[in-house]
Amino acid sequence: MDGRYVALCLFLVLVLHGDPTLAETCRQYVKPHPFCFSAMCKANCYLEGKFQDGSYVKEYECQSNAFHSVCVCIFCKN
């Protein structure tokens, strides 16, 4: 067996196996507001993540309808 072939197979096994310790755990947090705009939602998500458990904000979004608005945050932690 060629040495390069063995090295390639070993590399593929290591890459495809992955390391579960590098996986992030994410959760969703929804906070109702009388009105919502992007800058307020971003700041609120950032503060909530830092004060709860030091998570970082992966995504945030304002969702509004005729009666109420909510800020939806996705927090992740390694």
All heavy atoms as a GROMACS GRO file, in nm:
protein
  617
    1MET      N    1   0.084  -0.117   0.000
    1MET     CA    2   0.000   0.000   0.000
    1MET      C    3   0.089   0.125   0.000
    1MET      O    4   0.187   0.131   0.072
    1MET     CB    5  -0.089  -0.004   0.125
    1MET     CG    6  -0.222   0.064   0.105
    1MET     SD    7  -0.320   0.062   0.255
    1MET     CE    8  -0.435  -0.068   0.216
    2ASP      N    9   0.054   0.219  -0.079
    2ASP     CA   10   0.130   0.342  -0.090
    2ASP      C   11   0.113   0.427   0.036
    2ASP      O   12   0.005   0.435   0.094
    2ASP     CB   13   0.081   0.417  -0.214
    2ASP     CG   14   0.165   0.538  -0.246
    2ASP    OD1   15   0.287   0.534  -0.223
    2ASP    OD2   16   0.108   0.636  -0.296
    3GLY      N   17   0.218   0.493   0.078
    3GLY     CA   18   0.215   0.575   0.199
    3GLY      C   19   0.119   0.692   0.189
    3GLY      O   20   0.054   0.730   0.286
    4ARG      N   21   0.110   0.748   0.069
    4ARG     CA   22   0.017   0.861   0.051
    4ARG      C   23  -0.128   0.815   0.065
    4ARG      O   24  -0.212   0.887   0.119
    4ARG     CB   25   0.038   0.925  -0.085
    4ARG     CG   26   0.168   1.003  -0.093
    4ARG     CD   27   0.185   1.065  -0.227
    4ARG     NE   28   0.219   0.957  -0.320
    4ARG     CZ   29   0.230   0.968  -0.450
    4ARG    NH1   30   0.208   1.084  -0.508
    4ARG    NH2   31   0.261   0.865  -0.526
    5TYR      N   32  -0.158   0.694   0.017
    5TYR     CA   33  -0.293   0.642   0.028
    5TYR      C   34  -0.331   0.620   0.174
    5TYR      O   35  -0.441   0.654   0.216
    5TYR     CB   36  -0.303   0.510  -0.050
    5TYR     CG   37  -0.438   0.445  -0.043
    5TYR    CD1   38  -0.547   0.499  -0.112
    5TYR    CD2   39  -0.459   0.331   0.034
    5TYR    CE1   40  -0.671   0.440  -0.106
    5TYR    CE2   41  -0.583   0.272   0.041
    5TYR     CZ   42  -0.689   0.327  -0.028
    5TYR     OH   43  -0.812   0.269  -0.020
    6VAL      N   44  -0.238   0.566   0.252
    6VAL     CA   45  -0.263   0.543   0.395
    6VAL      C   46  -0.284   0.676   0.466
    6VAL      O   47  -0.375   0.692   0.548
    6VAL     CB   48  -0.147   0.463   0.459
    6VAL    CG1   49  -0.161   0.457   0.609
    6VAL    CG2   50  -0.139   0.324   0.399
    7ALA      N   51  -0.201   0.774   0.435
    7ALA     CA   52  -0.214   0.906   0.497
    7ALA      C   53  -0.348   0.969   0.461
    7ALA      O   54  -0.414   1.031   0.545
    7ALA     CB   55  -0.098   0.995   0.456
    8LEU      N   56  -0.390   0.957   0.335
    8LEU     CA   57  -0.518   1.011   0.292
    8LEU      C   58  -0.634   0.944   0.365
    8LEU      O   59  -0.726   1.011   0.411
    8LEU     CB   60  -0.534   0.997   0.141
    8LEU     CG   61  -0.667   1.046   0.084
    8LEU    CD1   62  -0.681   1.197   0.105
    8LEU    CD2   63  -0.678   1.011  -0.063
    9CYS      N   64  -0.628   0.813   0.378
    9CYS     CA   65  -0.735   0.740   0.450
    9CYS      C   66  -0.741   0.782   0.596
    9CYS      O   67  -0.849   0.804   0.651
    9CYS     CB   68  -0.713   0.590   0.439
    9CYS     SG   69  -0.748   0.524   0.275
   10LEU      N   70  -0.628   0.796   0.661
   10LEU     CA   71  -0.623   0.839   0.800
   10LEU      C   72  -0.679   0.980   0.814
   10LEU      O   73  -0.758   1.010   0.905
   10LEU     CB   74  -0.479   0.833   0.852
   10LEU     CG   75  -0.460   0.874   0.997
   10LEU    CD1   76  -0.538   0.782   1.090
   10LEU    CD2   77  -0.313   0.873   1.033
   11PHE      N   78  -0.641   1.069   0.722
   11PHE     CA   79  -0.692   1.206   0.725
   11PHE      C   80  -0.844   1.208   0.709
   11PHE      O   81  -0.914   1.280   0.781
   11PHE     CB   82  -0.624   1.287   0.614
   11PHE     CG   83  -0.673   1.428   0.606
   11PHE    CD1   84  -0.638   1.522   0.702
   11PHE    CD2   85  -0.756   1.466   0.501
   11PHE    CE1   86  -0.685   1.652   0.694
   11PHE    CE2   87  -0.803   1.596   0.493
   11PHE     CZ   88  -0.767   1.689   0.589
   12LEU      N   89  -0.898   1.129   0.615
   12LEU     CA   90  -1.043   1.124   0.594
   12LEU      C   91  -1.116   1.071   0.716
   12LEU      O   92  -1.223   1.121   0.752
   12LEU     CB   93  -1.076   1.042   0.470
   12LEU     CG   94  -1.047   1.108   0.336
   12LEU    CD1   95  -1.073   1.011   0.222
   12LEU    CD2   96  -1.130   1.234   0.320
   13VAL      N   97  -1.060   0.972   0.781
   13VAL     CA   98  -1.123   0.917   0.901
   13VAL      C   99  -1.128   1.024   1.010
   13VAL      O  100  -1.230   1.042   1.077
   13VAL     CB  101  -1.048   0.792   0.951
   13VAL    CG1  102  -1.090   0.753   1.091
   13VAL    CG2  103  -1.070   0.677   0.854
   14LEU      N  104  -1.021   1.098   1.029
   14LEU     CA  105  -1.019   1.202   1.130
   14LEU      C  106  -1.115   1.316   1.098
   14LEU      O  107  -1.184   1.368   1.186
   14LEU     CB  108  -0.877   1.258   1.146
   14LEU     CG  109  -0.775   1.163   1.209
   14LEU    CD1  110  -0.637   1.226   1.206
   14LEU    CD2  111  -0.815   1.128   1.351
   15VAL      N  112  -1.124   1.354   0.972
   15VAL     CA  113  -1.213   1.463   0.933
   15VAL      C  114  -1.359   1.420   0.944
   15VAL      O  115  -1.442   1.494   0.996
   15VAL     CB  116  -1.182   1.511   0.790
   15VAL    CG1  117  -1.290   1.603   0.737
   15VAL    CG2  118  -1.047   1.580   0.787
   16LEU      N  119  -1.392   1.302   0.897
   16LEU     CA  120  -1.530   1.258   0.898
   16LEU      C  121  -1.578   1.219   1.037
   16LEU      O  122  -1.697   1.226   1.066
   16LEU     CB  123  -1.549   1.141   0.801
   16LEU     CG  124  -1.528   1.176   0.654
   16LEU    CD1  125  -1.541   1.050   0.569
   16LEU    CD2  126  -1.626   1.282   0.609
   17HIS      N  127  -1.488   1.179   1.123
   17HIS     CA  128  -1.527   1.141   1.259
   17HIS      C  129  -1.572   1.264   1.336
   17HIS      O  130  -1.672   1.261   1.406
   17HIS     CB  131  -1.410   1.072   1.331
   17HIS     CG  132  -1.444   1.032   1.470
   17HIS    ND1  133  -1.415   1.112   1.577
   17HIS    CD2  134  -1.504   0.923   1.520
   17HIS    CE1  135  -1.456   1.053   1.687
   17HIS    NE2  136  -1.511   0.938   1.655
   18GLY      N  137  -1.500   1.373   1.322
   18GLY     CA  138  -1.536   1.496   1.390
   18GLY      C  139  -1.506   1.490   1.538
   18GLY      O  140  -1.469   1.387   1.593
   19ASP      N  141  -1.521   1.600   1.603
   19ASP     CA  142  -1.498   1.610   1.746
   19ASP      C  143  -1.623   1.665   1.812
   19ASP      O  144  -1.656   1.782   1.794
   19ASP     CB  145  -1.378   1.701   1.773
   19ASP     CG  146  -1.335   1.701   1.917
   19ASP    OD1  147  -1.396   1.626   1.997
   19ASP    OD2  148  -1.243   1.775   1.952
   20PRO      N  149  -1.695   1.584   1.890
   20PRO     CA  150  -1.820   1.632   1.948
   20PRO      C  151  -1.800   1.742   2.051
   20PRO      O  152  -1.893   1.812   2.085
   20PRO     CB  153  -1.880   1.507   2.012
   20PRO     CG  154  -1.766   1.415   2.032
   20PRO     CD  155  -1.668   1.445   1.922
   21THR      N  156  -1.680   1.761   2.101
   21THR     CA  157  -1.658   1.868   2.198
   21THR      C  158  -1.660   2.005   2.131
   21THR      O  159  -1.674   2.106   2.199
   21THR     CB  160  -1.523   1.849   2.270
   21THR    OG1  161  -1.418   1.851   2.174
   21THR    CG2  162  -1.521   1.720   2.348
   22LEU      N  163  -1.649   2.011   1.999
   22LEU     CA  164  -1.653   2.138   1.929
   22LEU      C  165  -1.795   2.180   1.891
   22LEU      O  166  -1.815   2.289   1.840
   22LEU     CB  167  -1.567   2.131   1.802
   22LEU     CG  168  -1.418   2.110   1.824
   22LEU    CD1  169  -1.348   2.096   1.690
   22LEU    CD2  170  -1.358   2.222   1.905
   23ALA      N  171  -1.892   2.095   1.918
   23ALA     CA  172  -2.030   2.127   1.881
   23ALA      C  173  -2.085   2.236   1.972
   23ALA      O  174  -2.056   2.242   2.090
   23ALA     CB  175  -2.116   2.002   1.892
   24GLU      N  176  -2.166   2.324   1.913
   24GLU     CA  177  -2.228   2.427   1.993
   24GLU      C  178  -2.368   2.384   2.032
   24GLU      O  179  -2.433   2.308   1.963
   24GLU     CB  180  -2.234   2.562   1.924
   24GLU     CG  181  -2.218   2.566   1.778
   24GLU     CD  182  -2.235   2.705   1.720
   24GLU    OE1  183  -2.167   2.798   1.762
   24GLU    OE2  184  -2.316   2.716   1.630
   25THR      N  185  -2.411   2.430   2.147
   25THR     CA  186  -2.548   2.407   2.190
   25THR      C  187  -2.622   2.539   2.179
   25THR      O  188  -2.577   2.640   2.231
   25THR     CB  189  -2.553   2.355   2.334
   25THR    OG1  190  -2.484   2.446   2.419
   25THR    CG2  191  -2.489   2.218   2.345
   26CYS      N  192  -2.732   2.537   2.108
   26CYS     CA  193  -2.808   2.659   2.083
   26CYS      C  194  -2.948   2.646   2.141
   26CYS      O  195  -3.002   2.537   2.153
   26CYS     CB  196  -2.817   2.686   1.933
   26CYS     SG  197  -2.657   2.715   1.855
   27ARG      N  198  -3.004   2.761   2.175
   27ARG     CA  199  -3.141   2.765   2.226
   27ARG      C  200  -3.208   2.892   2.177
   27ARG      O  201  -3.142   2.990   2.143
   27ARG     CB  202  -3.144   2.755   2.378
   27ARG     CG  203  -3.088   2.875   2.447
   27ARG     CD  204  -3.084   2.855   2.599
   27ARG     NE  205  -3.051   2.978   2.667
   27ARG     CZ  206  -2.933   3.034   2.672
   27ARG    NH1  207  -2.832   2.978   2.612
   27ARG    NH2  208  -2.914   3.146   2.737
   28GLN      N  209  -3.340   2.889   2.178
   28GLN     CA  210  -3.417   3.004   2.132
   28GLN      C  211  -3.476   3.075   2.254
   28GLN      O  212  -3.518   3.013   2.351
   28GLN     CB  213  -3.529   2.958   2.041
   28GLN     CG  214  -3.608   3.069   1.980
   28GLN     CD  215  -3.715   3.017   1.885
   28GLN    OE1  216  -3.756   2.903   1.892
   28GLN    NE2  217  -3.759   3.102   1.795
   29TYR      N  218  -3.478   3.206   2.247
   29TYR     CA  219  -3.536   3.290   2.352
   29TYR      C  220  -3.629   3.390   2.286
   29TYR      O  221  -3.590   3.459   2.193
   29TYR     CB  222  -3.423   3.361   2.429
   29TYR     CG  223  -3.469   3.455   2.536
   29TYR    CD1  224  -3.512   3.407   2.658
   29TYR    CD2  225  -3.469   3.592   2.514
   29TYR    CE1  226  -3.554   3.494   2.758
   29TYR    CE2  227  -3.510   3.679   2.613
   29TYR     CZ  228  -3.552   3.630   2.735
   29TYR     OH  229  -3.593   3.716   2.833
   30VAL      N  230  -3.751   3.397   2.334
   30VAL     CA  231  -3.850   3.487   2.276
   30VAL      C  232  -3.894   3.585   2.384
   30VAL      O  233  -3.933   3.545   2.494
   30VAL     CB  234  -3.972   3.409   2.223
   30VAL    CG1  235  -4.076   3.503   2.166
   30VAL    CG2  236  -3.929   3.308   2.119
   31LYS      N  237  -3.888   3.714   2.352
   31LYS     CA  238  -3.929   3.817   2.447
   31LYS      C  239  -4.031   3.908   2.380
   31LYS      O  240  -4.004   3.968   2.277
   31LYS     CB  241  -3.809   3.898   2.492
   31LYS     CG  242  -3.844   3.998   2.598
   31LYS     CD  243  -3.722   4.052   2.666
   31LYS     CE  244  -3.767   4.142   2.780
   31LYS     NZ  245  -3.658   4.180   2.863
   32PRO      N  246  -4.151   3.919   2.442
   32PRO     CA  247  -4.253   4.007   2.384
   32PRO      C  248  -4.222   4.155   2.410
   32PRO      O  249  -4.164   4.190   2.514
   32PRO     CB  250  -4.381   3.964   2.455
   32PRO     CG  251  -4.336   3.898   2.580
   32PRO     CD  252  -4.200   3.843   2.555
   33HIS      N  253  -4.256   4.239   2.316
   33HIS     CA  254  -4.240   4.384   2.326
   33HIS      C  255  -4.365   4.450   2.268
   33HIS      O  256  -4.430   4.394   2.180
   33HIS     CB  257  -4.119   4.431   2.244
   33HIS     CG  258  -3.988   4.390   2.298
   33HIS    ND1  259  -3.931   4.448   2.408
   33HIS    CD2  260  -3.900   4.296   2.257
   33HIS    CE1  261  -3.815   4.392   2.433
   33HIS    NE2  262  -3.793   4.299   2.343
   34PRO      N  263  -4.398   4.570   2.315
   34PRO     CA  264  -4.511   4.641   2.252
   34PRO      C  265  -4.479   4.682   2.108
   34PRO      O  266  -4.567   4.689   2.025
   34PRO     CB  267  -4.531   4.764   2.340
   34PRO     CG  268  -4.413   4.773   2.429
   34PRO     CD  269  -4.344   4.640   2.428
   35PHE      N  270  -4.351   4.706   2.080
   35PHE     CA  271  -4.303   4.732   1.944
   35PHE      C  272  -4.161   4.680   1.936
   35PHE      O  273  -4.094   4.661   2.037
   35PHE     CB  274  -4.310   4.881   1.908
   35PHE     CG  275  -4.233   4.968   2.002
   35PHE    CD1  276  -4.099   4.997   1.978
   35PHE    CD2  277  -4.292   5.020   2.117
   35PHE    CE1  278  -4.027   5.076   2.065
   35PHE    CE2  279  -4.220   5.100   2.204
   35PHE     CZ  280  -4.087   5.128   2.178
   36CYS      N  281  -4.115   4.651   1.818
   36CYS     CA  282  -3.981   4.592   1.803
   36CYS      C  283  -3.913   4.652   1.681
   36CYS      O  284  -3.974   4.667   1.576
   36CYS     CB  285  -3.993   4.441   1.787
   36CYS     SG  286  -3.837   4.353   1.781
   37PHE      N  287  -3.787   4.688   1.697
   37PHE     CA  288  -3.705   4.727   1.583
   37PHE      C  289  -3.568   4.663   1.599
   37PHE      O  290  -3.529   4.622   1.709
   37PHE     CB  291  -3.699   4.879   1.564
   37PHE     CG  292  -3.650   4.956   1.683
   37PHE    CD1  293  -3.516   4.986   1.698
   37PHE    CD2  294  -3.739   4.998   1.780
   37PHE    CE1  295  -3.471   5.056   1.807
   37PHE    CE2  296  -3.695   5.070   1.889
   37PHE     CZ  297  -3.561   5.099   1.904
   38SER      N  298  -3.496   4.652   1.493
   38SER     CA  299  -3.376   4.569   1.486
   38SER      C  300  -3.269   4.604   1.589
   38SER      O  301  -3.214   4.516   1.654
   38SER     CB  302  -3.317   4.577   1.345
   38SER     OG  303  -3.206   4.493   1.332
   39ALA      N  304  -3.239   4.733   1.605
   39ALA     CA  305  -3.132   4.772   1.699
   39ALA      C  306  -3.170   4.738   1.843
   39ALA      O  307  -3.086   4.691   1.921
   39ALA     CB  308  -3.103   4.920   1.685
   40MET      N  309  -3.295   4.758   1.879
   40MET     CA  310  -3.340   4.725   2.014
   40MET      C  311  -3.335   4.574   2.037
   40MET      O  312  -3.292   4.527   2.142
   40MET     CB  313  -3.481   4.776   2.037
   40MET     CG  314  -3.532   4.749   2.178
   40MET     SD  315  -3.701   4.804   2.204
   40MET     CE  316  -3.791   4.680   2.114
   41CYS      N  317  -3.376   4.498   1.938
   41CYS     CA  318  -3.376   4.352   1.948
   41CYS      C  319  -3.233   4.300   1.963
   41CYS      O  320  -3.206   4.216   2.048
   41CYS     CB  321  -3.444   4.292   1.827
   41CYS     SG  322  -3.464   4.114   1.832
   42LYS      N  323  -3.141   4.354   1.884
   42LYS     CA  324  -3.001   4.311   1.891
   42LYS      C  325  -2.942   4.340   2.028
   42LYS      O  326  -2.878   4.254   2.089
   42LYS     CB  327  -2.920   4.382   1.783
   42LYS     CG  328  -2.775   4.343   1.780
   42LYS     CD  329  -2.702   4.415   1.668
   42LYS     CE  330  -2.555   4.376   1.665
   42LYS     NZ  331  -2.484   4.441   1.555
   43ALA      N  332  -2.964   4.460   2.080
   43ALA     CA  333  -2.910   4.496   2.211
   43ALA      C  334  -2.972   4.411   2.321
   43ALA      O  335  -2.902   4.365   2.412
   43ALA     CB  336  -2.936   4.644   2.237
   44ASN      N  337  -3.102   4.389   2.313
   44ASN     CA  338  -3.171   4.307   2.412
   44ASN      C  339  -3.118   4.164   2.412
   44ASN      O  340  -3.093   4.104   2.516
   44ASN     CB  341  -3.321   4.309   2.386
   44ASN     CG  342  -3.398   4.243   2.496
   44ASN    OD1  343  -3.355   4.238   2.611
   44ASN    ND2  344  -3.516   4.193   2.463
   45CYS      N  345  -3.099   4.107   2.294
   45CYS     CA  346  -3.046   3.971   2.283
   45CYS      C  347  -2.905   3.962   2.339
   45CYS      O  348  -2.870   3.868   2.412
   45CYS     CB  349  -3.047   3.924   2.138
   45CYS     SG  350  -3.210   3.894   2.070
   46TYR      N  351  -2.821   4.060   2.307
   46TYR     CA  352  -2.684   4.061   2.356
   46TYR      C  353  -2.681   4.063   2.509
   46TYR      O  354  -2.610   3.985   2.572
   46TYR     CB  355  -2.609   4.181   2.300
   46TYR     CG  356  -2.469   4.194   2.352
   46TYR    CD1  357  -2.366   4.116   2.302
   46TYR    CD2  358  -2.440   4.284   2.454
   46TYR    CE1  359  -2.238   4.126   2.352
   46TYR    CE2  360  -2.311   4.295   2.505
   46TYR     CZ  361  -2.211   4.216   2.453
   46TYR     OH  362  -2.084   4.227   2.504
   47LEU      N  363  -2.760   4.151   2.569
   47LEU     CA  364  -2.762   4.162   2.715
   47LEU      C  365  -2.818   4.036   2.781
   47LEU      O  366  -2.765   3.989   2.881
   47LEU     CB  367  -2.842   4.285   2.757
   47LEU     CG  368  -2.777   4.419   2.723
   47LEU    CD1  369  -2.872   4.533   2.756
   47LEU    CD2  370  -2.645   4.435   2.796
   48GLU      N  371  -2.926   3.983   2.726
   48GLU     CA  372  -2.984   3.860   2.782
   48GLU      C  373  -2.885   3.744   2.778
   48GLU      O  374  -2.871   3.669   2.874
   48GLU     CB  375  -3.112   3.821   2.707
   48GLU     CG  376  -3.230   3.906   2.735
   48GLU     CD  377  -3.285   3.887   2.875
   48GLU    OE1  378  -3.269   3.780   2.935
   48GLU    OE2  379  -3.345   3.984   2.926
   49GLY      N  380  -2.815   3.730   2.668
   49GLY     CA  381  -2.717   3.621   2.656
   49GLY      C  382  -2.603   3.635   2.754
   49GLY      O  383  -2.560   3.538   2.816
   50LYS      N  384  -2.552   3.755   2.772
   50LYS     CA  385  -2.440   3.776   2.863
   50LYS      C  386  -2.481   3.761   3.007
   50LYS      O  387  -2.408   3.707   3.089
   50LYS     CB  388  -2.378   3.916   2.841
   50LYS     CG  389  -2.309   3.931   2.709
   50LYS     CD  390  -2.199   3.829   2.694
   50LYS     CE  391  -2.142   3.832   2.554
   50LYS     NZ  392  -2.054   3.721   2.524
   51PHE      N  393  -2.601   3.808   3.043
   51PHE     CA  394  -2.644   3.799   3.183
   51PHE      C  395  -2.692   3.660   3.222
   51PHE      O  396  -2.682   3.621   3.337
   51PHE     CB  397  -2.754   3.901   3.212
   51PHE     CG  398  -2.705   4.043   3.216
   51PHE    CD1  399  -2.781   4.146   3.165
   51PHE    CD2  400  -2.582   4.074   3.271
   51PHE    CE1  401  -2.736   4.277   3.169
   51PHE    CE2  402  -2.535   4.204   3.275
   51PHE     CZ  403  -2.612   4.305   3.224
   52GLN      N  404  -2.745   3.583   3.128
   52GLN     CA  405  -2.795   3.450   3.162
   52GLN      C  406  -2.681   3.352   3.188
   52GLN      O  407  -2.668   3.298   3.296
   52GLN     CB  408  -2.886   3.397   3.052
   52GLN     CG  409  -3.023   3.458   3.055
   52GLN     CD  410  -3.114   3.397   2.951
   52GLN    OE1  411  -3.078   3.303   2.880
   52GLN    NE2  412  -3.234   3.450   2.940
   53ASP      N  413  -2.599   3.326   3.086
   53ASP     CA  414  -2.492   3.228   3.104
   53ASP      C  415  -2.372   3.254   3.014
   53ASP      O  416  -2.291   3.166   2.991
   53ASP     CB  417  -2.543   3.087   3.082
   53ASP     CG  418  -2.596   3.063   2.942
   53ASP    OD1  419  -2.604   3.160   2.865
   53ASP    OD2  420  -2.630   2.948   2.910
   54GLY      N  421  -2.359   3.374   2.963
   54GLY     CA  422  -2.243   3.408   2.881
   54GLY      C  423  -2.252   3.360   2.737
   54GLY      O  424  -2.152   3.354   2.667
   55SER      N  425  -2.371   3.328   2.690
   55SER     CA  426  -2.390   3.283   2.552
   55SER      C  427  -2.373   3.399   2.456
   55SER      O  428  -2.387   3.514   2.491
   55SER     CB  429  -2.531   3.225   2.533
   55SER     OG  430  -2.550   3.113   2.616
   56TYR      N  431  -2.342   3.365   2.331
   56TYR     CA  432  -2.334   3.468   2.229
   56TYR      C  433  -2.457   3.458   2.138
   56TYR      O  434  -2.523   3.355   2.130
   56TYR     CB  435  -2.205   3.458   2.148
   56TYR     CG  436  -2.195   3.338   2.058
   56TYR    CD1  437  -2.236   3.344   1.926
   56TYR    CD2  438  -2.141   3.218   2.105
   56TYR    CE1  439  -2.227   3.234   1.843
   56TYR    CE2  440  -2.131   3.107   2.022
   56TYR     CZ  441  -2.174   3.116   1.892
   56TYR     OH  442  -2.165   3.008   1.811
   57VAL      N  443  -2.490   3.568   2.073
   57VAL     CA  444  -2.608   3.575   1.987
   57VAL      C  445  -2.569   3.529   1.847
   57VAL      O  446  -2.483   3.587   1.783
   57VAL     CB  447  -2.662   3.720   1.982
   57VAL    CG1  448  -2.784   3.727   1.891
   57VAL    CG2  449  -2.696   3.770   2.120
   58LYS      N  450  -2.633   3.423   1.803
   58LYS     CA  451  -2.609   3.374   1.668
   58LYS      C  452  -2.702   3.443   1.568
   58LYS      O  453  -2.660   3.479   1.460
   58LYS     CB  454  -2.630   3.223   1.662
   58LYS     CG  455  -2.592   3.161   1.531
   58LYS     CD  456  -2.593   3.011   1.538
   58LYS     CE  457  -2.538   2.953   1.409
   58LYS     NZ  458  -2.530   2.807   1.419
   59GLU      N  459  -2.827   3.461   1.607
   59GLU     CA  460  -2.926   3.527   1.522
   59GLU      C  461  -3.024   3.604   1.610
   59GLU      O  462  -3.044   3.570   1.726
   59GLU     CB  463  -3.008   3.425   1.442
   59GLU     CG  464  -2.932   3.349   1.340
   59GLU     CD  465  -3.022   3.249   1.268
   59GLU    OE1  466  -3.143   3.276   1.253
   59GLU    OE2  467  -2.971   3.145   1.227
   60TYR      N  468  -3.085   3.704   1.553
   60TYR     CA  469  -3.195   3.775   1.618
   60TYR      C  470  -3.290   3.824   1.511
   60TYR      O  471  -3.252   3.844   1.396
   60TYR     CB  472  -3.144   3.891   1.704
   60TYR     CG  473  -3.075   3.999   1.626
   60TYR    CD1  474  -3.145   4.109   1.578
   60TYR    CD2  475  -2.940   3.990   1.598
   60TYR    CE1  476  -3.082   4.207   1.506
   60TYR    CE2  477  -2.875   4.088   1.525
   60TYR     CZ  478  -2.947   4.196   1.479
   60TYR     OH  479  -2.884   4.293   1.406
   61GLU      N  480  -3.417   3.839   1.549
   61GLU     CA  481  -3.517   3.879   1.451
   61GLU      C  482  -3.638   3.938   1.523
   61GLU      O  483  -3.680   3.888   1.627
   61GLU     CB  484  -3.560   3.756   1.370
   61GLU     CG  485  -3.669   3.782   1.272
   61GLU     CD  486  -3.717   3.655   1.204
   61GLU    OE1  487  -3.694   3.544   1.256
   61GLU    OE2  488  -3.778   3.668   1.098
   62CYS      N  489  -3.692   4.043   1.467
   62CYS     CA  490  -3.819   4.100   1.515
   62CYS      C  491  -3.932   4.038   1.434
   62CYS      O  492  -3.926   4.031   1.313
   62CYS     CB  493  -3.822   4.251   1.496
   62CYS     SG  494  -3.718   4.342   1.608
   63GLN      N  495  -4.033   3.992   1.505
   63GLN     CA  496  -4.153   3.941   1.439
   63GLN      C  497  -4.272   4.020   1.490
   63GLN      O  498  -4.295   4.027   1.611
   63GLN     CB  499  -4.171   3.792   1.469
   63GLN     CG  500  -4.060   3.707   1.414
   63GLN     CD  501  -4.076   3.561   1.449
   63GLN    OE1  502  -4.161   3.524   1.529
   63GLN    NE2  503  -3.992   3.477   1.391
   64SER      N  504  -4.345   4.080   1.402
   64SER     CA  505  -4.456   4.167   1.439
   64SER      C  506  -4.584   4.126   1.368
   64SER      O  507  -4.580   4.076   1.256
   64SER     CB  508  -4.426   4.312   1.402
   64SER     OG  509  -4.308   4.356   1.463
   65ASN      N  510  -4.695   4.145   1.437
   65ASN     CA  511  -4.825   4.134   1.372
   65ASN      C  512  -4.910   4.251   1.422
   65ASN      O  513  -4.859   4.343   1.487
   65ASN     CB  514  -4.890   3.997   1.396
   65ASN     CG  515  -4.923   3.972   1.540
   65ASN    OD1  516  -4.933   4.063   1.621
   65ASN    ND2  517  -4.942   3.846   1.575
   66ALA      N  518  -5.039   4.249   1.399
   66ALA     CA  519  -5.125   4.363   1.430
   66ALA      C  520  -5.138   4.389   1.580
   66ALA      O  521  -5.160   4.502   1.621
   66ALA     CB  522  -5.263   4.341   1.370
   67PHE      N  523  -5.121   4.287   1.664
   67PHE     CA  524  -5.149   4.302   1.806
   67PHE      C  525  -5.026   4.311   1.895
   67PHE      O  526  -5.030   4.372   2.000
   67PHE     CB  527  -5.238   4.187   1.854
   67PHE     CG  528  -5.368   4.181   1.781
   67PHE    CD1  529  -5.392   4.080   1.691
   67PHE    CD2  530  -5.464   4.279   1.799
   67PHE    CE1  531  -5.513   4.074   1.623
   67PHE    CE2  532  -5.585   4.274   1.731
   67PHE     CZ  533  -5.609   4.172   1.642
   68HIS      N  534  -4.916   4.247   1.857
   68HIS     CA  535  -4.797   4.251   1.942
   68HIS      C  536  -4.672   4.219   1.859
   68HIS      O  537  -4.680   4.174   1.746
   68HIS     CB  538  -4.809   4.153   2.059
   68HIS     CG  539  -4.802   4.009   2.017
   68HIS    ND1  540  -4.906   3.944   1.956
   68HIS    CD2  541  -4.701   3.918   2.027
   68HIS    CE1  542  -4.870   3.818   1.931
   68HIS    NE2  543  -4.746   3.800   1.973
   69SER      N  544  -4.557   4.243   1.920
   69SER     CA  545  -4.428   4.214   1.856
   69SER      C  546  -4.345   4.129   1.950
   69SER      O  547  -4.358   4.137   2.072
   69SER     CB  548  -4.352   4.344   1.828
   69SER     OG  549  -4.424   4.426   1.741
   70VAL      N  550  -4.257   4.049   1.893
   70VAL     CA  551  -4.165   3.970   1.973
   70VAL      C  552  -4.026   3.980   1.913
   70VAL      O  553  -4.009   3.999   1.793
   70VAL     CB  554  -4.207   3.820   1.982
   70VAL    CG1  555  -4.334   3.803   2.060
   70VAL    CG2  556  -4.217   3.758   1.846
   71CYS      N  557  -3.929   3.970   2.000
   71CYS     CA  558  -3.789   3.963   1.960
   71CYS      C  559  -3.745   3.819   1.980
   71CYS      O  560  -3.752   3.767   2.091
   71CYS     CB  561  -3.706   4.060   2.045
   71CYS     SG  562  -3.531   4.056   2.008
   72VAL      N  563  -3.701   3.755   1.876
   72VAL     CA  564  -3.658   3.615   1.881
   72VAL      C  565  -3.506   3.611   1.873
   72VAL      O  566  -3.447   3.660   1.777
   72VAL     CB  567  -3.720   3.533   1.765
   72VAL    CG1  568  -3.674   3.389   1.771
   72VAL    CG2  569  -3.870   3.543   1.766
   73CYS      N  570  -3.444   3.553   1.976
   73CYS     CA  571  -3.298   3.544   1.983
   73CYS      C  572  -3.257   3.397   1.977
   73CYS      O  573  -3.323   3.311   2.036
   73CYS     CB  574  -3.246   3.601   2.115
   73CYS     SG  575  -3.307   3.764   2.156
   74ILE      N  576  -3.150   3.368   1.908
   74ILE     CA  577  -3.089   3.236   1.908
   74ILE      C  578  -2.955   3.250   1.978
   74ILE      O  579  -2.864   3.318   1.929
   74ILE     CB  580  -3.068   3.182   1.765
   74ILE    CG1  581  -3.198   3.182   1.686
   74ILE    CG2  582  -3.005   3.043   1.770
   74ILE    CD1  583  -3.303   3.086   1.734
   75PHE      N  584  -2.942   3.189   2.096
   75PHE     CA  585  -2.819   3.192   2.175
   75PHE      C  586  -2.743   3.062   2.154
   75PHE      O  587  -2.802   2.954   2.150
   75PHE     CB  588  -2.848   3.206   2.324
   75PHE     CG  589  -2.915   3.335   2.362
   75PHE    CD1  590  -3.032   3.334   2.435
   75PHE    CD2  591  -2.862   3.456   2.327
   75PHE    CE1  592  -3.094   3.451   2.473
   75PHE    CE2  593  -2.922   3.575   2.363
   75PHE     CZ  594  -3.039   3.571   2.436
   76CYS      N  595  -2.612   3.070   2.144
   76CYS     CA  596  -2.528   2.951   2.132
   76CYS      C  597  -2.414   2.960   2.230
   76CYS      O  598  -2.369   3.069   2.267
   76CYS     CB  599  -2.472   2.936   1.991
   76CYS     SG  600  -2.600   2.902   1.867
   77LYS      N  601  -2.370   2.844   2.272
   77LYS     CA  602  -2.257   2.836   2.364
   77LYS      C  603  -2.176   2.713   2.323
   77LYS      O  604  -2.231   2.608   2.295
   77LYS     CB  605  -2.308   2.821   2.507
   77LYS     CG  606  -2.201   2.839   2.610
   77LYS     CD  607  -2.264   2.849   2.747
   77LYS     CE  608  -2.156   2.887   2.844
   77LYS     NZ  609  -2.210   2.918   2.974
   78ASN      N  610  -2.045   2.728   2.321
   78ASN     CA  611  -1.959   2.615   2.284
   78ASN      C  612  -1.947   2.518   2.399
   78ASN      O  613  -1.957   2.544   2.510
   78ASN     CB  614  -1.821   2.664   2.245
   78ASN     CG  615  -1.824   2.735   2.111
   78ASN    OD1  616  -1.920   2.724   2.038
   78ASN    ND2  617  -1.721   2.807   2.081
   0.00000   0.00000   0.00000
